[in-house]
Amino acid sequence: MPSLFDRFKRRDVNPGDRELIRHMLRAGEKLGTRSRETTHYLHFHDERAARRGAEGAKAAGYVVEVVPPGAGIIDWQVRASHTILVDEPTITDARATLTTVAANAQGRYDGWDTYADAALDKMAAQ
């Protein structure tokens, strides 16, 4: 039986994003109460397209890094980072924005990752 919470969940959440967020919450991560750097990955066939994608991501408020092919990366990659509270609405909004940015530069959005609480604690202690 669906819970009351289920009635208010966004319907446009990517299923993989929803599952990753659920997994992190089940593991005890404090996603909704602790900001964390989150990196999104955009892929492009050539440097020119990657640089256009990076410009679009930067204009949308992300800190960007352009990474050429090599060391396990088969195409040009843009890593677009921001510090957020990770939850379904923020991830869904970021995915929508960056999917459009990537498509406008003939690229594709390929997911995100973020730091676990233990890693954040370790970085704060240094």
C-alpha positions as CSV (number, residue, x, y, z in Angstrom):
1,M,0.0,0.0,0.0
2,P,1.5,3.4,-1.0
3,S,2.3,5.8,1.8
4,L,1.1,9.4,2.1
5,F,4.6,10.4,1.2
6,D,4.4,8.4,-2.1
7,R,1.4,10.6,-3.2
8,F,3.6,13.7,-3.1
9,K,6.7,12.3,-4.9
10,R,7.7,14.0,-8.1
11,R,6.6,11.9,-11.1
12,D,9.5,13.1,-13.2
13,V,12.3,11.7,-11.1
14,N,14.7,9.5,-13.0
15,P,14.3,6.0,-11.7
16,G,18.1,5.5,-11.3
17,D,18.3,8.8,-9.4
18,R,15.5,7.8,-7.1
19,E,17.2,4.4,-6.4
20,L,20.6,5.9,-5.7
21,I,19.0,8.4,-3.3
22,R,17.1,5.7,-1.6
23,H,20.2,3.5,-1.3
24,M,22.2,6.4,0.2
25,L,19.4,7.1,2.7
26,R,19.2,3.4,3.7
27,A,23.0,3.6,4.3
28,G,22.4,6.4,6.8
29,E,23.6,9.3,4.7
30,K,22.2,12.7,5.8
31,L,21.2,13.9,2.4
32,G,18.5,16.3,3.2
33,T,20.3,18.0,6.1
34,R,23.9,18.3,4.8
35,S,25.1,20.1,1.8
36,R,27.6,18.2,-0.3
37,E,29.5,18.8,-3.6
38,T,27.8,16.9,-6.3
39,T,29.3,16.2,-9.7
40,H,27.4,15.6,-12.9
41,Y,28.9,14.0,-16.0
42,L,28.3,15.2,-19.6
43,H,29.9,13.4,-22.6
44,F,30.8,14.8,-26.0
45,H,32.4,13.4,-29.2
46,D,34.9,16.2,-29.6
47,E,36.6,19.1,-27.7
48,R,34.7,21.8,-29.4
49,A,31.3,20.3,-28.3
50,A,32.7,19.7,-24.8
51,R,33.8,23.3,-24.5
52,R,30.3,24.5,-25.6
53,G,28.8,22.2,-23.1
54,A,31.1,23.5,-20.4
55,E,30.1,27.1,-21.2
56,G,26.4,26.1,-20.9
57,A,26.9,24.4,-17.6
58,K,28.9,27.3,-16.3
59,A,26.2,29.8,-17.4
60,A,23.7,27.6,-15.4
61,G,25.8,28.1,-12.2
62,Y,28.0,25.0,-12.2
63,V,31.8,24.8,-11.7
64,V,33.1,23.0,-14.7
65,E,36.1,20.9,-15.7
66,V,36.7,19.7,-19.2
67,V,38.5,16.3,-19.3
68,P,39.9,14.9,-22.6
69,P,39.7,11.2,-23.5
70,G,42.2,8.9,-21.7
71,A,42.5,6.9,-18.5
72,G,39.3,5.0,-19.0
73,I,37.4,7.9,-20.5
74,I,36.6,7.2,-24.2
75,D,35.2,10.6,-25.1
76,W,35.4,14.3,-24.0
77,Q,33.8,14.7,-20.6
78,V,32.5,17.8,-18.8
79,R,32.3,17.5,-15.0
80,A,29.8,20.0,-13.7
81,S,29.8,20.5,-9.9
82,H,27.7,22.4,-7.4
83,T,27.1,22.2,-3.7
84,I,23.5,21.2,-2.8
85,L,21.3,19.2,-0.5
86,V,20.9,16.0,-2.4
87,D,17.2,15.1,-2.8
88,E,14.9,14.2,-5.6
89,P,13.9,17.8,-6.5
90,T,17.5,19.1,-6.7
91,I,18.8,16.1,-8.6
92,T,15.8,16.1,-11.0
93,D,16.2,19.9,-11.6
94,A,20.0,19.5,-12.2
95,R,19.4,16.5,-14.5
96,A,16.9,18.4,-16.6
97,T,19.1,21.5,-16.9
98,L,22.3,19.6,-17.7
99,T,20.5,17.2,-20.1
100,T,19.4,20.3,-22.1
101,V,22.9,21.8,-21.9
102,A,24.5,18.6,-23.2
103,A,21.9,18.2,-25.9
104,N,22.4,21.8,-27.1
105,A,26.1,21.0,-27.6
106,Q,25.5,17.6,-29.2
107,G,26.4,15.7,-26.1
108,R,24.6,13.5,-23.5
109,Y,24.1,13.6,-19.7
110,D,25.5,10.6,-17.9
111,G,24.6,10.8,-14.3
112,W,26.0,12.2,-11.0
113,D,27.8,11.3,-7.9
114,T,28.5,12.9,-4.5
115,Y,30.5,12.4,-1.3
116,A,29.3,10.1,1.5
117,D,29.1,11.5,5.0
118,A,32.3,9.7,6.1
119,A,34.3,11.3,3.3
120,L,32.8,14.7,4.2
121,D,33.8,14.2,7.8
122,K,37.3,13.2,6.8
123,M,37.7,16.3,4.6
124,A,36.4,18.6,7.3
125,A,38.9,17.1,9.8
126,Q,41.9,17.9,7.6
